[in-house]
Amino acid sequence: MHDPVHQADPADLRADVGRRAAALFAAIDDHDEAAFIALIDSLADELPDGDADALFHRACARDSWGRPDLAVPLYRRALELGGPTGENRRRAVIQLASSLRNLGDPAAGLALLEAEGARGSDHLDDALAATTALCLASLGREREGLSLVLVALAEHLPRYNRSMANYGRALVEDATTA
């Protein structure tokens, strides 16, 4: 019998499901597609119906097995509901944009990523830049994409940080003055 007074805090439940989903994703290669998706769906079922985080986990599972066609509606619904919690919201935007690119709509993906970039900065900035670069390349704007990737990479180099960042920025500056 469920005692409503002792039910888990929804935030704690989401965090627990998130931790267990992350552990499953770390071991994704130990499962076949159907088994993996069933395991993630089972975890998502622990969250309330229509929960944005549950939808996000379901989308990630399908996306990870090369099924962006099944993932896109789940990401979109999760974001329509106000988005998954914490960093999962930003991850949902990045992954939705990538899936849209994979389905042949890089312009829609780029628009999502540009809007997300304007929201602020965090530890997912490099993933945002990499996905933006892929969308740009799919749109025939490889030079801009390479610029983004070089600027993002420059922060992680043991040397040449300043020069690589400058070279990256120069790729688009040179293109606009030509």
N, C-alpha and C positions, 0 to 999 in steps of 0.2 A: 504494500500500500504506500502510495506517495504521500508524504507529509509536506504540504506546501511551505510550511515554516522552515523546513530544513532542505529545501531545494537549493541547488547550486546557483550562485550568482551567475547571470548570463555572461558577464565579461569573463569570469573564471572558466566557464564552460567553453566559450569561444577560444580562449587561450589554450585550454587543454586539448581541444580538437585541433587547433593550429599546430601545437607541438607534435601531436601524434601524426598529423598529416605530413609535417616536415620530415619526420622519421621515415614515413613510408616513401616519400619522394627521394630521400637519400638512398633508399634501397630499391628504387624503381626497377633496376635491371634484374632483380631477383624474382620478378613477377612477369607474367604475360599480360597483354593489354586487358583482356576481360577481367582477370583476377584483380589487377591493380585498380581498375575503375570501380569494380564492386567494393573493394576495401575502402576507397575514398568515399564512395557513395554511402557506405555504411557509417562512416564517421560523420559525414554531412547530415545524415538522418538523425544524429543525436542533437542537432540544433533545431530550433523551431522552424516550422514550415515558412518558406519565403525569406529565410534569413540570408542576408547578403553575403556573409562569410561562407555559408554552406554552398551557395551558388558559385562563389569564387573557387572554392576547393574542387567542386565538380568540373568547372571550366578548366582549371589547371590540369586535372587528370586527363581530360580529353585532349587538350592542347599538347600535353607532353607525349601523347601517342600519335601526334600528327593528324589530329582531327579538329582543325580550326573551325570547320563548318559547324561542328557541334558545340564548340567552346564559345564562339562569338555571341550567340543569343544568351548564354548564361552570364558572360561578362557584362553584357548590356543590361540585363535585368538586375544584376547585382548593383551596378552603378545607378540605375534608375531608382532603386530602393534607398539611395543615399550613400551607397558604396560600402564595401567591406570595411572593417575597423582597422585602425592603425595603418601600418605600411601596406597592408593588403589592398587598400584603395588605390594607392599609386601603382602597385604591381598590376592590379586589374587593368588600369589604363594602358600601361606599357604593353602588357600581354595582349590586350584587345587590339591595340594598334599593330602589333606584330602579326597577329592572326589576320587582320584585315589586309595587310600587305601580302601575306601568303595566299589570300583568296583573290588577289588581283585588284585591291582598292588601296594602293599606297597613299593616295591623296587624303582619304578619310583617316588613315592611320597617322599621317603627318599632322593633320589638323588637331587630332587628339593630343599628340605629343607636344605640339607647340603650346596648346592651352595648358597642358600639365606643367611644362617648363616655366610658364608665367606664374604658376601658383607658389613657387618657391624652390628651395634647394634642400636636398638631404643626401643620405648615403646611396640613394638609387640614381643619382645624377648620371653616373657613367652608363648604367643600363639604359637610361632615357636617351643619352647621346648616341649610344650604339644602335638602338632601335630607330632613332631619328635618321641616322646615317644610312641604314638599310632602306628606309622609306625614300630618302632622297635619291639613293642609287637606283631604286626601282622607277623613279620618276625621271631618270636621266640627268640627275644633278649630283653626279659622283664627286665632283670637286668640293661641293659644300659638305657632303657626307664625310669625305676624307678629312676635311678641315676640323669638323666636330670631333672625330675620333682622335686625331693627333693632339688636339687641345686637351681632351679628356685623358689621354694616355700620358701626356707630358707630366702630369702631377705625380705619376707613379714611377717614373724613371729615376734610377739612382744618380744620373747625371744628365746634363743637357736639357733640363726641364724648361728653362727660359727660352732657349733657342728653338726647341721643338714646338712649344706653344706659339712662338712668333711665326715659325714656318707654317703652322696650321692656320693661324689667322690670315697670313699673307695669301694663302690659296684663294680665299674668297675676296680679299681686298684687291688682289691683282686682277681677278675676273671682273670685278665691278668697274675698274678703271680702264679695262681694255676695250 
